[in-house]
Amino acid sequence: MILYIHVGFSQIQNQIEYGFSWGSTKFIGDINGSSPNDKSLNGIKHNLLSRYIAGVFVGYHLIDPITITASIHRGRIDGADSLETKTGALADLRRGRNLMFKSAITQATLSAEIDAIGIITNSYTDLEYKIRPYITIGIGLFHFNPQGEYIHPDKTKSWVDLKPLRTEGQGMSSHPERKEYNLTQFTTPIGLGIKYYFSASIYASVEYLYRKTFTDYLDDVSTRYIANQDFINHFGAGNSTTAIAIQMANKAAFKNGGIAPPSYDVNSKRGSPQKKDAYSSISIKIAVMPWGINRRVKSLRCPI
C-alpha cells in the first residue's frame, strides 16, 4: 500500500507545471479608440503599463495531449473616442461623442490546452520537439468596474465609477426595460500559442487569447441617450451625483456648454447593443515543471 501511494504521487508530480505570464490587452467594444503613436489619454499612457494583463497559473497534464490549466489574472483595459484614427461619418460621430473609460479586470479561468504536435504524434510526454504550437479554450469568471473622468466645476479632474450613475437609465423607473448590469460576468477565452522548450522542465510561450463576454457594458456604453430630467428625477435636483451623472452620460453635450447636438440628443444612438464587448491579449508565459515532463528524456531537438 505504501509503495502504491508513493508511485501514484510521483506520477502526479511529473504532470504538474507552474508559471506566470505578462502581456498587453486590447478592448473590443463601443469605445474602441486606439493610438498607433502612444498618445496620452489624460495621464493614461497607451503602452504595456496601461493596457496590461499579468497572472499566475498551474497546469495538470490530464491525458496526452491535453493539459488542464487554472489561472488568475489581473489587468486593465481602456478606450477613448478622442483617439479614433479613422476617417468618415462614423469616426466623426465617435470623436464628437467624446466618451472615455478605463477598467481594472480580475479574472479566474479554467481552460484546456491541446498540443498540436501531440495530436499528430499521439504523444506529449516524449517531447521530441522543442517548438510546439497549441490551441486553448476555456471558461472564466471576471470582475470589472468601468470608470470615467469627471471634470469638476473648478476644472480639476477625478475618476468616478460609472455603473452607479446609471448613464443609460439602467435600473431607473423611467426606463424599466434597461436592467442594471453585473460587474462580475462569465467569459469564454479561446486562443492559440507556441511553446519553446529550453529543457524537459522549462518552457516559454507566446499566447494570443480572445475573451468573449456576455455583457455590452465593459465600457458602460450600449444603447441610447436619456434625458437630463431622468437623472434629476432619480437622484434628486441640485446634488453632486446628479451633476456627475449628467456630465458622464453625455460628454458631447458637456463639450457644447450643456446643449446636446442633434446626433447626441435624447434617444439618439450612444452605443450598439447588437454586439457584446470583448477583450484580447498577447502574453509571454514562462512555466516550470519541477519534476520534468519525462525523466527518461535525455535531449530535445528542433523539428527541422
C-alpha positions in Angstrom: 0.0 0.0 0.0 2.8 2.4 0.9 4.6 1.7 -2.4 1.3 2.2 -4.4 0.8 5.7 -2.8 4.4 6.7 -3.5 4.3 5.7 -7.1 0.9 7.4 -7.6 2.1 10.7 -6.1 5.2 10.6 -8.2 3.1 10.2 -11.4 1.0 13.2 -10.4 4.1 15.3 -9.7 5.5 14.5 -13.2 2.4 16.0 -14.7 2.2 19.4 -12.9 3.6 22.7 -14.1 3.6 26.2 -12.6 4.1 29.5 -14.3 3.4 33.2 -14.7 2.5 35.5 -17.7 2.7 39.1 -18.7 1.1 40.8 -21.7 -0.8 43.6 -23.3 -4.6 43.9 -23.7 -6.9 45.4 -26.3 -10.5 46.3 -25.7 -13.1 45.5 -28.3 -16.4 47.4 -27.9 -18.2 50.7 -28.4 -15.3 52.8 -27.1 -12.5 51.4 -29.1 -10.2 54.3 -29.7 -6.6 53.4 -30.3 -3.4 55.3 -31.0 -0.5 54.0 -33.0 1.6 56.8 -31.6 1.3 56.0 -27.9 -0.7 59.2 -27.3 -1.7 60.2 -23.8 -5.2 59.6 -22.5 -5.3 62.2 -19.8 -2.5 60.6 -17.9 -3.1 57.0 -19.2 -0.2 56.0 -21.5 -1.2 53.5 -24.1 1.6 51.1 -23.6 2.3 47.8 -21.7 2.0 49.6 -18.4 -1.6 50.8 -19.0 -3.2 48.1 -21.1 -1.6 45.1 -19.4 -2.5 41.7 -18.0 -0.4 39.6 -15.7 -1.1 36.3 -13.9 -0.1 33.0 -12.5 -1.2 29.5 -13.5 -0.9 25.9 -12.6 -1.4 23.1 -15.2 -2.0 19.4 -15.0 -1.3 17.1 -17.9 -4.5 15.2 -17.9 -4.1 12.9 -20.9 -1.9 13.2 -24.0 -2.0 15.8 -25.5 -4.4 17.8 -23.2 -3.4 20.0 -20.3 -6.0 21.4 -17.9 -4.9 24.9 -16.6 -6.3 27.0 -13.8 -5.2 30.7 -13.8 -5.8 34.0 -12.1 -5.1 37.3 -14.0 -5.2 41.0 -13.2 -5.1 43.7 -15.8 -6.6 46.8 -17.3 -8.5 47.9 -20.4 -9.3 51.4 -21.6 -10.5 53.4 -24.6 -11.3 56.9 -25.7 -13.3 58.4 -28.6 -10.7 61.1 -28.9 -8.1 58.5 -30.0 -10.2 57.5 -33.0 -7.8 57.5 -36.0 -10.2 56.6 -38.8 -12.0 58.9 -41.2 -15.6 59.1 -42.3 -19.0 59.8 -40.8 -18.9 57.1 -38.1 -15.5 58.1 -36.9 -16.6 61.7 -36.7 -19.6 60.7 -34.6 -17.3 58.8 -32.2 -15.0 61.7 -31.8 -17.9 64.0 -31.2 -19.4 61.6 -28.7 -16.2 62.3 -26.6 -16.6 59.3 -24.2 -13.7 57.5 -22.5 -13.2 54.8 -19.9 -10.8 52.6 -18.1 -11.5 49.4 -16.1 -9.5 47.1 -14.0 -10.0 43.4 -14.8 -9.7 40.4 -12.4 -10.2 37.0 -14.0 -10.2 33.4 -12.9 -10.1 30.8 -15.7 -10.2 27.0 -16.2 -9.0 26.0 -19.6 -8.0 23.0 -21.8 -4.8 23.3 -23.8 -4.4 21.0 -26.7 -0.9 20.3 -28.0 -0.9 20.2 -31.9 2.2 18.1 -32.3 1.0 15.8 -29.6 -2.2 15.1 -31.6 -0.1 14.3 -34.7 2.5 12.1 -32.9 0.0 10.7 -30.4 2.4 11.5 -27.6 3.0 14.6 -25.5 5.4 13.2 -22.8 8.0 12.0 -25.3 8.7 15.6 -26.2 10.6 15.0 -29.5 10.4 18.7 -30.5 11.4 21.9 -28.8 8.8 24.0 -30.7 5.2 23.1 -30.0 2.1 25.0 -31.2 -1.2 24.7 -29.2 -4.7 25.9 -29.0 -6.6 26.7 -25.8 -10.3 27.1 -24.9 -11.9 27.6 -21.5 -14.4 29.3 -19.3 -13.8 32.1 -16.9 -15.3 34.4 -14.3 -14.1 38.1 -14.3 -14.8 41.3 -12.4 -14.7 44.7 -14.0 -15.5 48.3 -13.0 -15.7 50.9 -15.7 -14.7 54.4 -14.7 -14.8 57.8 -16.5 -13.0 61.1 -15.9 -15.2 63.7 -14.3 -14.3 67.4 -14.8 -15.2 69.4 -11.6 -16.5 73.0 -11.8 -13.1 74.2 -10.8 -11.6 72.3 -13.8 -9.9 69.6 -11.7 -10.4 66.0 -12.7 -11.1 62.8 -11.0 -12.1 59.2 -11.9 -15.6 58.1 -11.0 -17.3 54.7 -11.1 -19.8 54.7 -13.9 -22.2 51.9 -13.0 -23.8 53.7 -10.0 -24.5 56.7 -12.3 -26.9 54.7 -14.5 -25.7 56.6 -17.5 -28.2 55.0 -19.9 -31.1 54.7 -17.4 -30.2 51.2 -16.2 -32.5 50.4 -13.2 -34.5 53.6 -13.5 -38.2 53.5 -13.2 -38.4 55.7 -16.3 -36.6 53.0 -18.3 -37.8 49.7 -16.9 -36.6 47.8 -20.0 -33.0 48.7 -19.2 -31.7 46.4 -16.5 -28.7 47.0 -14.3 -25.6 45.1 -15.4 -23.5 43.0 -13.1 -19.8 43.8 -12.6 -19.0 40.0 -12.3 -19.6 38.1 -15.5 -18.7 34.9 -17.4 -16.2 34.8 -20.3 -15.1 32.2 -22.8 -11.5 32.6 -23.7 -10.2 31.0 -26.8 -6.7 31.3 -28.3 -3.5 29.8 -29.7 0.1 29.9 -28.8 3.5 28.4 -29.5 5.9 27.0 -26.9 9.7 26.7 -26.9 11.2 24.1 -24.5 14.5 25.0 -23.1 14.6 21.6 -21.4 12.1 19.0 -20.3 11.3 21.1 -17.3 11.2 24.7 -18.5 9.4 26.4 -21.5 8.4 29.8 -22.7 5.4 30.6 -24.9 3.7 33.4 -26.7 0.0 33.2 -26.5 -2.9 35.2 -28.1 -6.3 35.0 -26.3 -9.7 36.4 -27.4 -12.1 36.7 -24.4 -15.7 36.7 -25.4 -18.0 38.2 -22.8 -21.8 38.2 -22.3 -22.1 41.9 -21.4 -22.2 45.1 -23.5 -21.1 47.3 -20.6 -17.4 46.8 -20.2 -17.1 50.4 -21.2 -20.6 51.4 -19.8 -21.8 52.1 -23.3 -24.5 50.1 -25.0 -27.7 51.8 -26.2 -29.3 55.3 -26.4 -29.1 58.7 -24.6 -31.6 59.6 -21.9 -32.9 63.0 -20.8 -31.2 65.0 -18.1 -34.5 65.1 -16.3 -34.3 61.3 -15.8 -31.2 61.8 -13.7 -32.9 64.6 -11.7 -35.9 62.5 -11.1 -33.9 59.5 -10.0 -31.1 61.1 -7.9 -32.7 64.4 -7.0 -32.2 68.0 -8.0 -29.2 70.1 -7.1 -26.9 67.3 -5.7 -23.4 66.3 -6.8 -24.4 62.8 -8.0 -26.9 64.2 -10.5 -24.4 66.7 -11.8 -21.8 63.9 -12.3 -24.3 61.6 -13.9 -25.4 64.2 -16.4 -21.9 65.0 -17.5 -20.7 61.4 -17.7 -23.8 60.3 -19.7 -23.4 62.9 -22.4 -19.9 64.3 -22.9 -21.0 65.7 -26.3 -23.4 68.0 -24.5 -20.9 68.8 -21.8 -18.4 69.8 -24.6 -21.0 72.1 -26.0 -21.9 74.0 -22.9 -24.7 71.7 -21.8 -26.5 71.6 -25.2 -26.6 68.3 -27.0 -26.1 68.5 -30.7 -28.8 66.6 -32.7 -26.7 63.5 -33.2 -26.3 63.2 -29.4 -29.7 64.3 -28.1 -32.3 62.3 -26.2 -32.9 58.8 -27.7 -30.0 59.2 -30.1 -27.6 56.4 -30.5 -25.0 56.2 -27.8 -23.8 52.7 -28.4 -24.6 49.5 -30.3 -26.3 46.7 -28.3 -26.2 44.2 -31.1 -22.6 43.0 -30.3 -21.3 42.1 -26.8 -18.0 43.5 -25.7 -14.7 41.5 -25.6 -11.1 42.0 -24.9 -8.0 40.2 -26.2 -4.4 39.8 -25.0 -0.9 38.8 -26.2 1.2 37.4 -23.5 4.5 35.8 -22.8 4.3 32.8 -20.4 7.1 31.1 -18.5 6.5 27.7 -17.0 8.4 25.3 -14.8 7.8 21.5 -14.4 9.9 20.8 -11.3 9.9 17.0 -11.9 10.2 17.2 -15.7 7.8 16.0 -18.4 9.6 12.7 -18.6 12.7 11.8 -16.6 13.8 9.5 -19.4 14.1 12.4 -21.9 17.8 13.0 -22.4 17.6 15.7 -25.1 15.3 17.7 -27.2 15.6 18.6 -30.9 14.2 21.2 -33.2 11.6 20.0 -35.7 13.9 20.6 -38.7 
